Amino acid sequence: MRLGKGIFLQSVYRYGNREAKLVVVTVVLVTVIVVVLVVVVIVLVLVVVVVVVEVVVEVVVAVVVVVVISGGGGGSISNSSSSKSIFLKKSKVYISAPKI
């Protein structure tokens, strides 16, 4: 409030009463617009950061799920299937085709 009063008194001294009110209104409007723009920019930056973090987390989760499903590395899918067939041979379980 003191800053506004100082601007107002300086404006009265320089320009007269009517122009001083216009100067004060202009200063207040410019200040409000700048504050609103700064807040909007901060909110947009936060939204972008949240979206980027969410995408990175989804990618990391997808990679972890693929690694866990595949058994911990590349080419281990075939190894796990061969070990299953060996297990089936050892336990004497035979899969036959359905009869028509």
Backbone as numpy.savetxt, mean C-alpha at the origin, in Angstrom:
# Nx Ny Nz CAx CAy CAz Cx Cy Cz
-3.72 33.84 15.77 -4.56 35.03 15.77 -3.68 36.28 15.77
-2.58 36.22 16.50 -1.69 37.37 16.57 -1.06 37.64 15.21
-0.71 36.53 14.50 -0.12 36.69 13.17 -1.11 37.36 12.24
-2.40 36.93 12.29 -3.42 37.55 11.45 -3.61 39.02 11.78
-3.57 39.35 13.06 -3.73 40.75 13.48 -2.55 41.59 12.99
-1.34 41.01 13.04 -0.17 41.72 12.54 -0.26 41.97 11.05
-0.67 40.94 10.29 -0.84 41.11 8.85 -1.91 42.16 8.58
-2.99 42.11 9.35 -4.08 43.06 9.16 -3.61 44.49 9.42
-2.87 44.70 10.51 -2.41 46.05 10.84 -1.41 46.56 9.82
-0.51 45.69 9.33 0.43 46.10 8.29 -0.32 46.47 7.02
-1.37 45.68 6.71 -2.13 45.95 5.50 -2.90 47.26 5.61
-3.45 47.53 6.80 -4.14 48.80 7.01 -3.17 49.95 6.81
-1.97 49.79 7.35 -0.98 50.86 7.24 -0.59 51.10 5.78
-0.48 50.02 4.99 -0.03 50.16 3.60 -1.17 50.54 2.67
-2.31 49.84 2.77 -3.31 49.92 1.71 -4.61 50.60 2.12
-4.88 50.75 3.39 -6.17 51.27 3.81 -7.05 50.11 4.29
-8.21 50.41 4.83 -9.03 49.41 5.53 -9.64 48.37 4.59
-10.23 48.81 3.49 -10.92 47.86 2.60 -9.92 46.87 1.97
-8.83 47.41 1.45 -7.82 46.54 0.83 -7.16 45.64 1.88
-7.06 46.12 3.09 -6.46 45.30 4.15 -7.31 44.06 4.42
-8.62 44.21 4.41 -9.49 43.04 4.62 -9.31 42.04 3.48
-9.17 42.54 2.26 -8.95 41.64 1.12 -7.62 40.89 1.25
-6.60 41.60 1.71 -5.29 40.96 1.89 -5.38 39.87 2.93
-6.06 40.15 4.05 -6.17 39.14 5.12 -6.96 37.94 4.64
-8.08 38.19 3.93 -8.89 37.07 3.41 -8.06 36.25 2.43
-7.30 36.92 1.57 -6.46 36.20 0.61 -5.40 35.36 1.32
-4.76 35.92 2.33 -3.73 35.17 3.07 -4.36 33.96 3.75
-5.53 34.13 4.35 -6.18 33.02 5.04 -6.59 31.95 4.03
-7.17 32.35 2.90 -7.58 31.37 1.88 -6.38 30.60 1.33
-5.30 31.30 1.04 -4.10 30.63 0.53 -3.55 29.66 1.56
-3.54 30.06 2.82 -3.06 29.17 3.88 -3.93 27.92 4.00
-5.25 28.10 3.95 -6.16 26.95 4.04 -5.97 26.02 2.85
-5.83 26.60 1.65 -5.65 25.77 0.45 -4.35 24.98 0.54
-3.28 25.63 0.98 -1.98 24.94 1.10 -2.06 23.81 2.12
-2.71 24.05 3.25 -2.84 23.00 4.28 -3.65 21.83 3.74
-4.76 22.12 3.04 -5.58 21.05 2.48 -4.79 20.25 1.45
-4.04 20.93 0.60 -3.23 20.22 -0.40 -2.16 19.35 0.25
-1.53 19.85 1.30 -0.52 19.05 1.99 -1.15 17.81 2.61
-2.32 17.96 3.22 -3.00 16.81 3.81 -3.39 15.80 2.74
-3.89 16.28 1.60 -4.27 15.37 0.50 -3.05 14.62 -0.01
-1.93 15.30 -0.16 -0.71 14.64 -0.64 -0.25 13.59 0.36
-0.30 13.90 1.65 0.10 12.93 2.67 -0.80 11.70 2.62
-2.11 11.92 2.49 -3.04 10.79 2.43 -2.77 9.95 1.19
-2.54 10.58 0.05 -2.26 9.82 -1.17 -0.97 9.01 -1.03
0.05 9.59 -0.44 1.31 8.86 -0.23 1.08 7.66 0.68
0.30 7.85 1.74 0.01 6.73 2.64 -0.77 5.63 1.93
-1.73 6.01 1.09 -2.50 5.01 0.34 -1.58 4.23 -0.59
-0.70 4.92 -1.28 0.23 4.23 -2.19 1.14 3.29 -1.42
1.64 3.73 -0.27 2.51 2.86 0.55 1.75 1.63 1.01
0.50 1.81 1.45 -0.29 0.66 1.91 -0.54 -0.31 0.77
-0.86 0.19 -0.42 -1.11 -0.69 -1.57 0.16 -1.45 -1.95
1.30 -0.76 -1.97 2.56 -1.42 -2.32 2.91 -2.49 -1.29
2.74 -2.19 -0.02 3.03 -3.17 1.03 2.10 -4.37 0.90
0.83 -4.13 0.59 -0.12 -5.23 0.43 0.27 -6.13 -0.73
0.67 -5.53 -1.86 1.08 -6.33 -3.02 2.33 -7.13 -2.69
3.28 -6.52 -2.02 4.51 -7.24 -1.66 4.20 -8.40 -0.73
3.32 -8.19 0.24 2.95 -9.26 1.16 2.25 -10.39 0.41
1.36 -10.06 -0.54 0.69 -11.11 -1.31 1.68 -11.91 -2.13
2.65 -11.23 -2.74 3.66 -11.94 -3.54 4.50 -12.85 -2.65
4.90 -12.36 -1.49 5.71 -13.18 -0.58 4.92 -14.40 -0.12
3.64 -14.19 0.22 2.81 -15.32 0.65 2.65 -16.33 -0.48
2.45 -15.84 -1.70 2.31 -16.75 -2.84 3.58 -17.56 -3.05
4.73 -16.91 -2.95 6.01 -17.63 -3.12 6.19 -18.66 -2.02
5.86 -18.29 -0.79 6.00 -19.24 0.33 5.07 -20.43 0.13
3.84 -20.18 -0.31 2.89 -21.28 -0.53 3.39 -22.20 -1.63
3.92 -21.63 -2.72 4.44 -22.46 -3.81 5.61 -23.29 -3.33
6.50 -22.69 -2.54 7.67 -23.43 -2.06 7.24 -24.55 -1.11
6.28 -24.26 -0.24 5.82 -25.28 0.70 5.12 -26.40 -0.04
4.28 -26.07 -1.02 3.57 -27.11 -1.77 4.54 -27.95 -2.57
5.53 -27.31 -3.18 6.46 -28.07 -4.03 7.47 -28.84 -3.19
7.53 -28.62 -1.93 8.41 -29.42 -1.08 9.74 -28.76 -0.82
9.90 -27.49 -1.07 11.09 -26.79 -0.67 12.08 -26.49 -1.75
11.78 -26.70 -3.01 12.74 -26.34 -4.02 12.29 -26.77 -5.40
13.07 -26.34 -6.40 12.73 -26.68 -7.77 13.00 -28.15 -8.07
12.12 -28.79 -8.79 12.31 -30.17 -9.20 11.95 -31.18 -8.14
11.48 -30.75 -7.00 11.17 -31.71 -5.95 9.77 -32.28 -6.11
8.98 -31.73 -7.05 7.65 -32.31 -7.28 7.80 -33.72 -7.85
8.74 -33.86 -8.82 8.94 -35.19 -9.41 9.53 -36.14 -8.36
10.38 -35.63 -7.50 10.96 -36.48 -6.47 9.88 -36.99 -5.51
8.96 -36.10 -5.13 7.93 -36.54 -4.20 7.00 -37.55 -4.86
6.73 -37.40 -6.17 5.85 -38.36 -6.83 6.56 -39.72 -6.97
7.87 -39.70 -7.24 8.57 -40.97 -7.34 8.65 -41.66 -5.97
8.80 -40.87 -4.92 8.84 -41.49 -3.60 7.47 -42.07 -3.25
6.39 -41.44 -3.73 5.07 -42.00 -3.49 4.92 -43.33 -4.23
5.40 -43.39 -5.47 5.27 -44.65 -6.21 6.11 -45.75 -5.56
7.30 -45.39 -5.05 8.11 -46.38 -4.35 7.38 -46.86 -3.10
6.75 -45.93 -2.38 6.00 -46.31 -1.19 4.84 -47.24 -1.56
4.19 -46.94 -2.66 3.08 -47.80 -3.07 3.59 -49.19 -3.44
4.75 -49.28 -4.10 5.30 -50.58 -4.46 5.69 -51.37 -3.22
6.26 -50.69 -2.22 6.68 -51.39 -1.02 5.50 -51.89 -0.22
4.41 -51.15 -0.21 3.27 -51.57 0.60 2.33 -52.47 -0.20
2.68 -52.82 -1.41 1.94 -53.76 -2.26 0.52 -53.29 -2.52
0.38 -52.02 -2.77 -0.92 -51.47 -3.17 -0.87 -51.26 -4.66
-1.82 -51.88 -5.36 -1.85 -51.78 -6.82 -3.13 -51.07 -7.24
-2.97 -50.11 -8.14 -4.13 -49.38 -8.63 -4.47 -49.96 -10.00
-5.70 -50.43 -10.15 -6.11 -51.00 -11.43 -7.12 -50.07 -12.08
-7.24 -50.20 -13.39 -8.20 -49.39 -14.13 -9.61 -49.86 -13.81
-10.57 -48.94 -13.78 -11.95 -49.37 -13.49 -12.51 -50.24 -14.61
-13.33 -51.24 -14.23 -13.91 -52.14 -15.23 -15.15 -51.49 -15.83
-15.28 -51.66 -17.11 -16.42 -51.06 -17.81 -17.53 -52.10 -17.96
